[in-house]
Each structure stands twice: as structure tokens, then as C-alpha cells.
């Protein structure tokens, strides 16, 4: 089963909701794009050192 078929199957589980083939294609494309971005960010987060410090609230004048 391809990724597109898996996504289409998940969407089909929404009973009573019908999607046109064009809608399904657009949704699947967006999901694939989001998964690609998440994978890239995950790689980036492991390769990039993060500097952390405790931020204090701004003093009220």
C-alpha cells in the first residue's frame, strides 16, 4: 500500500464525509509535504546545538 493509499484510507474512515478525487489529492499532497517538513526539522534539531537560558519576565515600570 502506497503512502497516498494509506492517507486516503485514513480519510475514508471519516464516515459521512465525502471527498472528490481532487480534494483527496490536495489533502494527501499537503500531508506528504507536512511529513517531509517534520522529518527535515527533526534532522535539523539533532544536528544543531541549541543554546538555552532561563528567560526572566520583563520588569514592570
HELIX and SHEET records of a PDB file:
HELIX    1   1 UNK A    3  UNK A   12  1                                  10    
HELIX    2   2 UNK A   21  UNK A   47  1                                  27    
END                                                                             
